[in-house]
């Protein structure tokens, strides 16, 4: 048996995505459905490693949008079946190859390995440089791996495949993305570069009220109100057409906030109180600093981010076009290219979809949250 892309117990976020995709499909909203499938099956943080081109993603989107009635029905049936079980009901006893892509962010490598660990006669292998669909992204390697396994050959000899021995699975990384190391404020000489996204130098009264209210509602356990408020205030509804944040994306954001666990809620409350306890920024980085946010950010306004950049002696200020407060989610590819270019010493002016402002021009940025009526 060959098993590719599997989990033994669905994550809460995974179930939410599958549930939402089935619901949108049932409502016939094929454009949103197709966008969501591409968004969640492609690991945008590893585009350079996987080499999944914009053309390939467009073709995948168009393929999903063109599903016929039978294919849509099959997707809905499979989706409901996946949601109806809490975990795998049994494990094969025959020779089993369990595999996925090295950078699969939908069914994570360690989740596939957890399945392999419960199969008495299994081999677990990662296909290098691949995402969730290695049979499409790394066809030749996948076909050689499958063929070698089925014909009783040595899968360790297949180029582009990393085979893990039994007992080593628990050392696999469990994070979907790399751990971020916080900037060292006590020893600035040890900080080479810094990226700051969505910041203000002095909280507005309305901003403090929003943060204070969200912490209070969270402390009272009113998760429905809390989640609605987070979406309401982090999404710029006046610029929905420009940012393209769909109702599906907003619902998923709401459900994600509502599903915060105890640790995540506590961390939000601690961060909220910390933000409310200071009147302004206590210091400014002296290293190379990229300050950025979305063009239509209405939570930390562009001019407020620019005011922070103006006080950093070695800063670059850039707006990500067509984005809101969370450009790293709304404009993933542009954000990743901007961050990568900056960190690698490239010219951020050359990144498409980014508007870089020269020093001295920040005071000309619009200060209103919406157009003058």
One Martini backbone bead per residue (centre of mass of N, CA, C, O) as a GRO file, in nm:
protein
  373
    1UNK     BB    1   0.098   0.035   0.019
    2UNK     BB    2   0.006   0.380  -0.057
    3UNK     BB    3   0.062   0.679   0.143
    4UNK     BB    4  -0.054   1.026   0.085
    5UNK     BB    5  -0.133   1.248   0.292
    6UNK     BB    6  -0.165   1.215   0.638
    7UNK     BB    7  -0.376   1.181   0.936
    8UNK     BB    8  -0.468   1.070   1.259
    9UNK     BB    9  -0.552   1.372   1.373
   10UNK     BB   10  -0.735   1.633   1.335
   11UNK     BB   11  -0.698   1.948   1.322
   12UNK     BB   12  -0.874   2.223   1.387
   13UNK     BB   13  -0.784   2.389   1.137
   14UNK     BB   14  -0.836   2.162   0.932
   15UNK     BB   15  -1.142   2.129   0.981
   16UNK     BB   16  -1.219   2.418   0.909
   17UNK     BB   17  -1.129   2.410   0.612
   18UNK     BB   18  -1.302   2.174   0.516
   19UNK     BB   19  -1.577   2.283   0.606
   20UNK     BB   20  -1.568   2.547   0.440
   21UNK     BB   21  -1.528   2.423   0.158
   22UNK     BB   22  -1.793   2.264   0.153
   23UNK     BB   23  -1.986   2.501   0.194
   24UNK     BB   24  -1.902   2.670  -0.055
   25UNK     BB   25  -1.964   2.446  -0.260
   26UNK     BB   26  -2.270   2.416  -0.191
   27UNK     BB   27  -2.313   2.734  -0.280
   28UNK     BB   28  -2.143   2.774  -0.563
   29UNK     BB   29  -1.853   2.920  -0.485
   30UNK     BB   30  -1.597   2.868  -0.697
   31UNK     BB   31  -1.395   3.094  -0.658
   32UNK     BB   32  -1.347   3.067  -0.352
   33UNK     BB   33  -1.281   2.768  -0.348
   34UNK     BB   34  -1.031   2.776  -0.536
   35UNK     BB   35  -0.862   2.974  -0.375
   36UNK     BB   36  -0.853   2.809  -0.111
   37UNK     BB   37  -0.712   2.555  -0.215
   38UNK     BB   38  -0.453   2.695  -0.304
   39UNK     BB   39  -0.383   2.840  -0.037
   40UNK     BB   40  -0.375   2.557   0.146
   41UNK     BB   41  -0.185   2.365  -0.053
   42UNK     BB   42   0.016   2.602  -0.054
   43UNK     BB   43   0.350   2.683   0.035
   44UNK     BB   44   0.446   3.012   0.042
   45UNK     BB   45   0.718   2.992   0.217
   46UNK     BB   46   0.830   2.759  -0.020
   47UNK     BB   47   0.848   2.843  -0.324
   48UNK     BB   48   1.152   2.831  -0.388
   49UNK     BB   49   1.185   2.524  -0.323
   50UNK     BB   50   0.934   2.408  -0.503
   51UNK     BB   51   0.862   2.577  -0.775
   52UNK     BB   52   0.576   2.703  -0.771
   53UNK     BB   53   0.421   2.859  -1.006
   54UNK     BB   54   0.193   3.083  -1.112
   55UNK     BB   55   0.094   2.902  -1.342
   56UNK     BB   56   0.032   2.651  -1.170
   57UNK     BB   57  -0.174   2.793  -0.983
   58UNK     BB   58  -0.371   2.877  -1.203
   59UNK     BB   59  -0.431   2.592  -1.309
   60UNK     BB   60  -0.539   2.484  -1.042
   61UNK     BB   61  -0.768   2.686  -1.013
   62UNK     BB   62  -0.911   2.617  -1.286
   63UNK     BB   63  -0.956   2.318  -1.222
   64UNK     BB   64  -1.139   2.364  -0.973
   65UNK     BB   65  -1.353   2.549  -1.116
   66UNK     BB   66  -1.413   2.299  -1.341
   67UNK     BB   67  -1.579   2.123  -1.188
   68UNK     BB   68  -1.797   1.888  -1.195
   69UNK     BB   69  -2.064   1.747  -1.051
   70UNK     BB   70  -1.925   1.481  -0.966
   71UNK     BB   71  -1.670   1.613  -0.836
   72UNK     BB   72  -1.816   1.781  -0.625
   73UNK     BB   73  -1.962   1.548  -0.483
   74UNK     BB   74  -1.704   1.394  -0.404
   75UNK     BB   75  -1.583   1.615  -0.229
   76UNK     BB   76  -1.817   1.634  -0.024
   77UNK     BB   77  -1.811   1.341   0.071
   78UNK     BB   78  -1.514   1.340   0.164
   79UNK     BB   79  -1.536   1.576   0.360
   80UNK     BB   80  -1.755   1.454   0.548
   81UNK     BB   81  -1.596   1.201   0.618
   82UNK     BB   82  -1.355   1.345   0.755
   83UNK     BB   83  -1.545   1.497   0.973
   84UNK     BB   84  -1.677   1.224   1.110
   85UNK     BB   85  -1.388   1.174   1.222
   86UNK     BB   86  -1.130   1.161   1.478
   87UNK     BB   87  -0.977   0.915   1.332
   88UNK     BB   88  -0.809   0.648   1.272
   89UNK     BB   89  -0.940   0.308   1.254
   90UNK     BB   90  -0.674   0.193   1.100
   91UNK     BB   91  -0.389  -0.027   1.020
   92UNK     BB   92  -0.174  -0.149   0.811
   93UNK     BB   93   0.007  -0.474   0.767
   94UNK     BB   94   0.134  -0.423   0.526
   95UNK     BB   95   0.321  -0.298   0.304
   96UNK     BB   96   0.417   0.053   0.368
   97UNK     BB   97   0.401   0.370   0.208
   98UNK     BB   98   0.492   0.682   0.352
   99UNK     BB   99   0.414   1.007   0.202
  100UNK     BB  100   0.563   1.335   0.131
  101UNK     BB  101   0.638   1.653   0.140
  102UNK     BB  102   0.877   1.844   0.286
  103UNK     BB  103   0.657   2.119   0.258
  104UNK     BB  104   0.408   2.025   0.391
  105UNK     BB  105   0.116   2.225   0.527
  106UNK     BB  106  -0.138   2.026   0.554
  107UNK     BB  107   0.028   1.751   0.588
  108UNK     BB  108   0.250   1.701   0.799
  109UNK     BB  109   0.524   1.513   0.825
  110UNK     BB  110   0.472   1.424   1.128
  111UNK     BB  111   0.186   1.312   1.066
  112UNK     BB  112   0.275   1.091   0.871
  113UNK     BB  113   0.472   0.957   1.074
  114UNK     BB  114   0.254   0.877   1.285
  115UNK     BB  115   0.127   0.670   1.098
  116UNK     BB  116   0.378   0.495   1.040
  117UNK     BB  117   0.430   0.411   1.344
  118UNK     BB  118   0.145   0.227   1.337
  119UNK     BB  119   0.284   0.057   1.121
  120UNK     BB  120   0.441  -0.253   1.120
  121UNK     BB  121   0.523  -0.224   0.776
  122UNK     BB  122   0.694   0.057   0.734
  123UNK     BB  123   0.767   0.344   0.522
  124UNK     BB  124   0.936   0.664   0.551
  125UNK     BB  125   0.904   0.942   0.310
  126UNK     BB  126   1.061   1.225   0.166
  127UNK     BB  127   1.007   1.470  -0.079
  128UNK     BB  128   1.214   1.676  -0.212
  129UNK     BB  129   1.087   1.995  -0.275
  130UNK     BB  130   0.795   1.939  -0.173
  131UNK     BB  131   0.460   1.932  -0.127
  132UNK     BB  132   0.139   1.801  -0.113
  133UNK     BB  133   0.192   1.728  -0.447
  134UNK     BB  134   0.441   1.539  -0.561
  135UNK     BB  135   0.305   1.398  -0.817
  136UNK     BB  136   0.320   1.697  -0.954
  137UNK     BB  137   0.595   1.844  -0.861
  138UNK     BB  138   0.758   1.536  -0.848
  139UNK     BB  139   0.712   1.307  -1.064
  140UNK     BB  140   0.968   1.136  -1.113
  141UNK     BB  141   1.031   1.075  -0.818
  142UNK     BB  142   0.759   0.952  -0.742
  143UNK     BB  143   0.757   0.722  -0.955
  144UNK     BB  144   1.019   0.589  -0.861
  145UNK     BB  145   0.933   0.533  -0.574
  146UNK     BB  146   0.681   0.361  -0.632
  147UNK     BB  147   0.816   0.152  -0.817
  148UNK     BB  148   1.030   0.050  -0.619
  149UNK     BB  149   0.839  -0.046  -0.399
  150UNK     BB  150   0.651  -0.240  -0.574
  151UNK     BB  151   0.933  -0.404  -0.677
  152UNK     BB  152   1.132  -0.434  -0.415
  153UNK     BB  153   1.315  -0.206  -0.373
  154UNK     BB  154   1.545   0.056  -0.287
  155UNK     BB  155   1.446   0.362  -0.161
  156UNK     BB  156   1.730   0.478  -0.075
  157UNK     BB  157   1.824   0.503  -0.397
  158UNK     BB  158   1.643   0.746  -0.437
  159UNK     BB  159   1.646   1.035  -0.575
  160UNK     BB  160   1.494   1.287  -0.370
  161UNK     BB  161   1.495   1.097  -0.107
  162UNK     BB  162   1.391   1.069   0.246
  163UNK     BB  163   1.468   0.820   0.472
  164UNK     BB  164   1.320   0.700   0.775
  165UNK     BB  165   1.383   0.558   1.057
  166UNK     BB  166   1.284   0.395   1.300
  167UNK     BB  167   1.268   0.626   1.581
  168UNK     BB  168   1.295   0.930   1.420
  169UNK     BB  169   1.017   1.089   1.409
  170UNK     BB  170   1.031   1.272   1.680
  171UNK     BB  171   1.246   1.480   1.523
  172UNK     BB  172   1.041   1.625   1.382
  173UNK     BB  173   0.913   1.904   1.279
  174UNK     BB  174   0.608   2.089   1.400
  175UNK     BB  175   0.630   2.330   1.235
  176UNK     BB  176   0.519   2.527   0.964
  177UNK     BB  177   0.744   2.729   1.059
  178UNK     BB  178   0.984   2.913   1.141
  179UNK     BB  179   1.150   3.025   1.394
  180UNK     BB  180   1.131   3.329   1.561
  181UNK     BB  181   1.371   3.568   1.641
  182UNK     BB  182   1.407   3.799   1.856
  183UNK     BB  183   1.503   4.094   1.912
  184UNK     BB  184   1.791   4.251   2.057
  185UNK     BB  185   1.766   4.511   2.292
  186UNK     BB  186   2.017   4.481   2.487
  187UNK     BB  187   2.197   4.386   2.209
  188UNK     BB  188   2.218   4.553   1.922
  189UNK     BB  189   2.484   4.433   1.792
  190UNK     BB  190   2.326   4.144   1.739
  191UNK     BB  191   2.154   4.310   1.527
  192UNK     BB  192   2.122   4.329   1.185
  193UNK     BB  193   1.804   4.288   1.125
  194UNK     BB  194   1.467   4.440   1.071
  195UNK     BB  195   1.111   4.365   1.098
  196UNK     BB  196   0.828   4.593   1.074
  197UNK     BB  197   0.469   4.526   1.130
  198UNK     BB  198   0.246   4.713   1.246
  199UNK     BB  199   0.285   5.031   1.382
  200UNK     BB  200   0.309   5.252   1.675
  201UNK     BB  201   0.418   5.525   1.872
  202UNK     BB  202   0.113   5.632   1.955
  203UNK     BB  203  -0.169   5.564   2.086
  204UNK     BB  204  -0.475   5.585   2.015
  205UNK     BB  205  -0.770   5.614   2.171
  206UNK     BB  206  -0.929   5.413   1.992
  207UNK     BB  207  -0.717   5.186   2.007
  208UNK     BB  208  -0.723   5.146   2.316
  209UNK     BB  209  -1.024   5.075   2.334
  210UNK     BB  210  -1.012   4.817   2.162
  211UNK     BB  211  -0.807   4.658   2.327
  212UNK     BB  212  -0.948   4.677   2.601
  213UNK     BB  213  -1.216   4.540   2.513
  214UNK     BB  214  -1.098   4.271   2.411
  215UNK     BB  215  -0.979   4.182   2.683
  216UNK     BB  216  -1.242   4.190   2.848
  217UNK     BB  217  -1.407   3.988   2.677
  218UNK     BB  218  -1.205   3.757   2.706
  219UNK     BB  219  -1.214   3.735   3.021
  220UNK     BB  220  -1.539   3.665   2.996
  221UNK     BB  221  -1.571   3.448   2.751
  222UNK     BB  222  -1.670   3.615   2.479
  223UNK     BB  223  -1.593   3.476   2.184
  224UNK     BB  224  -1.788   3.588   1.976
  225UNK     BB  225  -1.738   3.892   2.022
  226UNK     BB  226  -1.433   3.888   1.996
  227UNK     BB  227  -1.416   3.777   1.702
  228UNK     BB  228  -1.582   3.995   1.564
  229UNK     BB  229  -1.402   4.236   1.650
  230UNK     BB  230  -1.138   4.154   1.516
  231UNK     BB  231  -1.247   4.156   1.228
  232UNK     BB  232  -1.370   4.443   1.225
  233UNK     BB  233  -1.080   4.597   1.299
  234UNK     BB  234  -0.875   4.445   1.082
  235UNK     BB  235  -1.088   4.517   0.865
  236UNK     BB  236  -1.127   4.706   0.566
  237UNK     BB  237  -1.442   4.765   0.445
  238UNK     BB  238  -1.384   5.010   0.242
  239UNK     BB  239  -1.148   4.800   0.087
  240UNK     BB  240  -1.241   4.521  -0.027
  241UNK     BB  241  -1.196   4.548  -0.333
  242UNK     BB  242  -0.885   4.597  -0.315
  243UNK     BB  243  -0.806   4.343  -0.120
  244UNK     BB  244  -0.994   4.073  -0.151
  245UNK     BB  245  -1.152   4.000   0.108
  246UNK     BB  246  -1.333   3.740   0.171
  247UNK     BB  247  -1.587   3.591   0.336
  248UNK     BB  248  -1.427   3.332   0.388
  249UNK     BB  249  -1.179   3.461   0.523
  250UNK     BB  250  -1.341   3.595   0.754
  251UNK     BB  251  -1.460   3.336   0.873
  252UNK     BB  252  -1.193   3.195   0.934
  253UNK     BB  253  -1.088   3.411   1.123
  254UNK     BB  254  -1.317   3.393   1.327
  255UNK     BB  255  -1.283   3.086   1.393
  256UNK     BB  256  -0.993   3.105   1.487
  257UNK     BB  257  -1.044   3.296   1.727
  258UNK     BB  258  -1.266   3.118   1.869
  259UNK     BB  259  -1.040   2.863   1.890
  260UNK     BB  260  -0.880   2.946   2.113
  261UNK     BB  261  -0.677   2.860   2.344
  262UNK     BB  262  -0.567   2.912   2.657
  263UNK     BB  263  -0.282   3.010   2.578
  264UNK     BB  264  -0.370   3.214   2.357
  265UNK     BB  265  -0.545   3.391   2.538
  266UNK     BB  266  -0.329   3.468   2.743
  267UNK     BB  267  -0.136   3.602   2.539
  268UNK     BB  268  -0.330   3.821   2.448
  269UNK     BB  269  -0.368   3.954   2.727
  270UNK     BB  270  -0.074   4.021   2.781
  271UNK     BB  271  -0.027   4.195   2.525
  272UNK     BB  272  -0.255   4.396   2.576
  273UNK     BB  273  -0.153   4.506   2.849
  274UNK     BB  274   0.122   4.596   2.746
  275UNK     BB  275   0.017   4.806   2.541
  276UNK     BB  276  -0.147   4.974   2.767
  277UNK     BB  277   0.114   5.047   2.962
  278UNK     BB  278   0.201   5.234   2.725
  279UNK     BB  279   0.254   5.550   2.553
  280UNK     BB  280   0.511   5.437   2.392
  281UNK     BB  281   0.792   5.406   2.243
  282UNK     BB  282   1.111   5.323   2.393
  283UNK     BB  283   1.251   5.253   2.107
  284UNK     BB  284   1.502   5.243   1.837
  285UNK     BB  285   1.642   5.101   1.583
  286UNK     BB  286   1.983   5.090   1.434
  287UNK     BB  287   1.941   4.899   1.237
  288UNK     BB  288   1.834   4.753   0.977
  289UNK     BB  289   1.498   4.868   0.870
  290UNK     BB  290   1.178   4.732   0.803
  291UNK     BB  291   0.885   4.918   0.727
  292UNK     BB  292   0.548   4.775   0.722
  293UNK     BB  293   0.236   4.772   0.527
  294UNK     BB  294  -0.068   4.824   0.426
  295UNK     BB  295  -0.226   5.045   0.225
  296UNK     BB  296  -0.524   4.970   0.398
  297UNK     BB  297  -0.455   5.019   0.685
  298UNK     BB  298  -0.682   5.075   0.982
  299UNK     BB  299  -0.514   5.011   1.252
  300UNK     BB  300  -0.221   5.076   1.129
  301UNK     BB  301  -0.138   5.339   0.987
  302UNK     BB  302   0.080   5.434   0.753
  303UNK     BB  303   0.174   5.699   0.903
  304UNK     BB  304   0.250   5.549   1.168
  305UNK     BB  305   0.472   5.376   1.047
  306UNK     BB  306   0.635   5.617   0.934
  307UNK     BB  307   0.695   5.747   1.211
  308UNK     BB  308   0.879   5.520   1.298
  309UNK     BB  309   1.082   5.526   1.060
  310UNK     BB  310   1.179   5.825   1.111
  311UNK     BB  311   1.328   5.721   1.399
  312UNK     BB  312   1.506   5.546   1.220
  313UNK     BB  313   1.832   5.568   1.103
  314UNK     BB  314   1.800   5.266   0.920
  315UNK     BB  315   1.544   5.297   0.716
  316UNK     BB  316   1.258   5.137   0.551
  317UNK     BB  317   0.962   5.236   0.367
  318UNK     BB  318   0.673   5.016   0.298
  319UNK     BB  319   0.407   4.943   0.078
  320UNK     BB  320   0.147   4.710   0.030
  321UNK     BB  321  -0.038   4.657  -0.227
  322UNK     BB  322  -0.372   4.580  -0.158
  323UNK     BB  323  -0.347   4.589   0.157
  324UNK     BB  324  -0.378   4.535   0.488
  325UNK     BB  325  -0.285   4.444   0.812
  326UNK     BB  326  -0.219   4.136   0.666
  327UNK     BB  327  -0.005   4.089   0.416
  328UNK     BB  328   0.112   3.796   0.481
  329UNK     BB  329  -0.187   3.687   0.395
  330UNK     BB  330  -0.301   3.866   0.149
  331UNK     BB  331   0.024   3.905   0.029
  332UNK     BB  332   0.238   3.671   0.029
  333UNK     BB  333   0.437   3.693  -0.209
  334UNK     BB  334   0.516   3.987  -0.173
  335UNK     BB  335   0.609   3.970   0.120
  336UNK     BB  336   0.829   3.752   0.083
  337UNK     BB  337   0.994   3.908  -0.125
  338UNK     BB  338   1.051   4.153   0.049
  339UNK     BB  339   1.189   4.012   0.289
  340UNK     BB  340   1.407   3.861   0.127
  341UNK     BB  341   1.538   4.104  -0.008
  342UNK     BB  342   1.619   4.253   0.248
  343UNK     BB  343   1.783   4.019   0.394
  344UNK     BB  344   1.973   3.988   0.113
  345UNK     BB  345   2.039   4.295   0.004
  346UNK     BB  346   1.838   4.404  -0.181
  347UNK     BB  347   1.606   4.572  -0.397
  348UNK     BB  348   1.295   4.685  -0.298
  349UNK     BB  349   1.218   4.856  -0.554
  350UNK     BB  350   1.195   4.578  -0.739
  351UNK     BB  351   0.929   4.504  -0.606
  352UNK     BB  352   0.637   4.391  -0.680
  353UNK     BB  353   0.378   4.562  -0.500
  354UNK     BB  354   0.574   4.801  -0.403
  355UNK     BB  355   0.601   5.104  -0.196
  356UNK     BB  356   0.866   5.325  -0.177
  357UNK     BB  357   0.978   5.562   0.067
  358UNK     BB  358   1.139   5.837   0.107
  359UNK     BB  359   1.299   6.028   0.289
  360UNK     BB  360   1.079   6.308   0.368
  361UNK     BB  361   0.776   6.184   0.262
  362UNK     BB  362   0.585   6.103   0.507
  363UNK     BB  363   0.413   6.378   0.557
  364UNK     BB  364   0.229   6.309   0.283
  365UNK     BB  365   0.053   6.122   0.421
  366UNK     BB  366  -0.243   6.007   0.483
  367UNK     BB  367  -0.452   6.044   0.792
  368UNK     BB  368  -0.695   5.914   0.700
  369UNK     BB  369  -0.908   5.631   0.706
  370UNK     BB  370  -1.083   5.801   0.503
  371UNK     BB  371  -1.241   5.962   0.285
  372UNK     BB  372  -1.344   6.255   0.200
  373UNK     BB  373  -1.686   6.385   0.198
   0.00000   0.00000   0.00000
